[in-house]
Amino acid sequence: MRAAVYDEYGDADVLEVREVPDPPVGPDVVLVRVHATSVNPVDWKIRQGHLQGAFPHHLPIVPGWDVAGVVEAVGPAVRSGLQPGDPVWGYVRRDDVHAGTAAELVPAPERTVARKPEGLSFAEAAAVPLAGLTAYQALVEALEVSAGDRVLVHAAAGGVGQFAVQIALSRGATVVGTASPRNHDHLRALGVSEVVDHHAGPVSAQLSEPVDAVLDLVGGDALADAPQQVRDPARVASVVDPAVRDAGGRYVFVRPERDHLDALRDLVDRGRLRVDLAATYPLEQLADAHRASEQGRTRGKIAVTLT
């Protein structure tokens, strides 16, 4: 099969597409014929060697965590009801970094995949799992956002941020979002009630009033200012900095969860969650997709197609 691979850590030039052996089908594995994957910042941070202390790493590495495709085969212990030919999506995270999703065939642990929403293309579906699950688990589990809450989402125009805005709105919350001025109209179109320019000074000084919950997707000064942004510092969640716990907040590290993928599919099916693709690249241009993500100026997600 074809796969994108790197044999050493470094810049995007270390990526190459080449033939590698087809993966085996383990007992509780769903083998997926990949139609699309996506690029998340964690992909190039791993490629640069920055996360070697967070997971065991085994070179050569096939990058990628998101997948959308069609079931090729299922292991004998799979109980989810998935069958060959079923369209699926998933966040394929294992306990080590080695066999990612930028490949024609991906052996996905059963817990990491679920049926794909019918209303999304494979490219759109591949853009959701990691970012969508991050937003969902932060808002629903960590912050327990509910109707009537006023929620501040930092970097609301980014990959995770756009999903967070829509998930919070679907739960009856009012959303305040931070973004560069060029993205303000886009956020208002998504339903954000109050937009804040994070370049114009401390966010707490720009809010019309404190919020009920804060989702930090930035860290640094934004997180340091969070206790002044929110009524209760315990209702601050960060996906980038565990230090949020020092002030009583919650650190969120996204995990595969089939039930949560199903909840996201339900939002898509009900028209409450849409996908904004910033760009789509073929697998052979994965290095260019990584470079685009590294620039940090994309609005929405970057998809990579294999078919």
Secondary structure, DSSP 8 states (H G I E B T S, - for coil): -EEEEBSS-SSGGG-EEEE-------TTEEEEEEEEEEE-HHHHHHHTTTTTTTS-EEEEEE---EEEEEEEEE-TT--S---TT-EEEEE---SSEEE-SSBSEEEEEGGGEEE--TTS-HHHHHTSHHHHHHHHIIIIIIS---TT-EEEETTTTSHHHHHHHHHHHHTT-EEEEEE-GGGHHHHHHHT-SEEEETTSS-HHHH-SS-BSEEEESS-HHHHHTHHHHBS-GGGEEESS-GGGGGGT-EE------HHHHHHHHHHHHTT-----EEEEEEGGGHHHHHHHHHTT--SSEEEEE--
